[in-house]
Amino acid sequence: MHHLLRTTRTAGALGVMLLALGCDTDAFAPVPADSGPASFAAAAPPPGLLVPIAVLGGSLSIWPYTGVDFTGTPQDPINLVFTGRSDPRSIRSALMSLDGDRTAFGMPAVYPFNCTWSDAIGDLQTGYNATAVWVGSAIQLACGNYGPIRFHVRLFEAGATTLGNAHFEVLIPGTADHQVLSWELAEQLVKVDFLRSGLLDHADPLGSTGPINDVPFREIPEQIYNGIPADLKSLIGGPAGSVSAPVPIGTDGQATVFNLAAGSAGNPVGSEQSFVITYGQVIPRPFCASGAEFLYVEGPVSLRKTVQVTAAGGLISEFDASGRLRLTPVNPQTGAPIGLTYEAEVSDHQVTSFNDNGGRIDGLQVQTELPRNVSGHGQKVVRLKVGLRGSDKYKKDIDCTP
């Protein structure tokens, strides 16, 4: 989920996850590094695929996915559509005002099914709304802790409608990244919680868009799938036992439509969270690699997010992640060092807001190998900005010192 460094799933990292989840597994194999330099800025055209969906009072056309830029490359499927009193701030307030007791709907009183909702730390994403403008994930929510598993929702304004993606995911130990395990399980949790909220239209509470996105959508790498407990495999509808190939993430390809007759009566509140994640695994060198290069990355990264509510009812959030890591070139098969250790600085800064005029996101990720002027060291900078009325921008620059 949160890509300070793109990671491969190593045996060492998996061992930590198994300690948390309580199961056995095989070793991880390496995966390819970042595909290389790319740089572009938006005057962004619309994505290529728009689909019609029926909503109260008519229909609208949407892009049925989220993205990480403006290319129209799908990242996550849209599986939530809110109509009626559907301001994203009201959706946030409604979910955050609920307790974790879902036993009346058949969910056990154990984690993560007794989780409560809070503001989420997560990568910024793009969406395309019904008024023909790009929008950003200014509001993100999580049910459960950052790790080891949680439910995660991103919301996107779409005129009088709000679009969303919900997914159930696992934190890859030794990283700040998450792996999606299920779309459907998270969609069902949100459905249960809005049935509990009392905000749905009694005459027509829930509907469906019909098929709008690909079935299945994305995959779970086999090394991660083989490391999760049998009960969790069953819960997400996956095959029993070990697999030798990636497992498709099942979905019915449809989004649940929530017809909201009322807005949340709960008072919107701010939040603050901070914690440290310690890296400790082998990854492909993320950029400036000459052939197949692998690094053992270790060290702490601090994460902090605050969300404030303005006097006018707007939301303003700020997120910072930063760390100084040690990088050692290694043989990925044995883990043995094959070069001298050097350092890198990583940072991620996000500012988002949502008010009566809509949402805005502004994110900057920087990874710098140190010392900066040493031959072969490089820097990667990614900037994403989605604002009101034409201030959209995406840019990725990779600078490698000769």
Protein Blocks (a to p, Z undefined) as FASTA:
>chain_A
ZZfbacdddfklmmmmmmmnopaddddddddddebjcdddddddddfbdcddddehiacd
ddfbdcfblnopafbdcfbdcehjlbfklmmmmmmmpcfbfklnopacbdfklcccdddd
ddddddddfkopacddfbccdeddfbfbdcddddddehjaccdddddddddehiabdcdf
bfklmmmmmmmmmmmnopacfklmbccebjabdcdedjadfklmmmpcfklmmmnopaeh
jdfbdcddddehiacddddfbdcfbdcdddddddddddddddddfbhpehjaddddeddd
dddddddddfkopacdddddddddddddddfknopacbdcddddddddddddddfkbccd
ddddddddddfklghiacddddddddeehiaccdddddddZZ
